[in-house]
Amino acid sequence: MRLTKLTTLAFMITDRVNVGQTEQVTAREVYTAIEDGTIFDWLANRGDLTFLEPVDKLELLIEWHDFYLIGLCPGRDGGWQDGWCVLLNYLLEGIQRRLGDPRYRLSEEMAVRLQ
């Protein structure tokens, strides 16, 4: 996935939060939407995601689910409270991983964890 798509999504979320167009969302709500596979339906109700192809959404869903499972963002146990911050953190983590290793790809192990 191109970094421009990741940054576009991060900018969209940041802009909506900045101008107060988003409701308060808990980390638990975001984690549940990731676990249920409905995160992009949820986000589409809050912004235009037409720049993401279905394969992009699947890639992010697998990646975010893996980040959740490995406890990347404290929040499952009372750390992070704001769901928008969790999403931004996941996007930034994905960007850093892609920049740090141009060969970074979702592993088969990550894909299996989603099932």
N, C-alpha and C positions, 0 to 999 in steps of 0.2 A: 504494500500500500504506500502510496506517495505521502511524504511528510506534509505536503500542502493540505491534504484532506484532514489529517490529524490536527494541524494548526487551525484550519478553518472551523472545525468543530469546537476546538478550545476557544477560539475568538467568539464564536456564536454564543457559547455558554457564558463566557466572561461578560460579553456585552449585555446579555439579558439580565444577568445578576446585577451588573453595574447600574442599569437604569430601572431596576426594581420591577422588571416584567416577569419575574419568576416567583412562584410561591415558595414558602419554606418547605424544604424537602429533607427528610432525615436520611442518614446513611443507610439505615435498615430498609427504607423504601427502595433505594437504588440497588442495594444488594439483592433484594427480593426480585426486582425486575431483571437483574442480570441472571440470577438463578433460574427464573421462569422463562428466560429467553425473550422477554417482552420489552427490554430496555429501549429498543429503537422505535417501537410503537409509542412508548411513553415519551421519548424525546421528540418524535415527530409531532406530537400534540403540543409541543412547546417551541418548535422552530422548524425551519425548512431544511430537510435532510436530503434533498434531491441530488446533491453532489456525491452522495454515497451510493455505490452500487451494492447489490445484494451480497456479492463476495466480500466487499469491504465491511459490511455489517457483520457477516459471519466471522471474519478475521478478528474484528474488535470484540465480538461477543466471546469468542474462544479465549482471546488474550485477557479480557477483563475477568472472565470466570476464573482463569488460572491465577491472576493477580489476587483475586478474592480468596481462593483456596489456599494460597501460600501465605495469606495474611499480610500482603504488601501494604495495605492501608490499615493502620489501626482503626478499628471501628466496629468490628464484629463483637468486640468485648468491651465496648464503651469508650473507645478512643475518639476517633473523629465522629462528629455529630451531624455535620452538614453534608447532604448528598451531593450537592453541586461541587463541593471541594473534593469529594471522592472521585467524581468523574474527571475533574481537571487533573487530579493527581495521576489517575490511570492514563490519561492522554499524554501527560508529560513523561511518565515512565516509559510509555511506548516509544515516544520520540527519542528519548535518551538511549534506549536499547537499540533502536535502529541506527542512530548516529554513532554509537559506540562500536557497533559491529555491523558493517554493511551486509553481512551474510545472515543477519538475524532473520529467522523465520519461525513461525509457530511450529513447535515440535509436535511429533505424533503423540507424545505423552500429553501435551496440552489439549489436543483434539480429543483424545480418549477420555480425559477428565470431564469434558462437557457432556458426554453421553450418560 
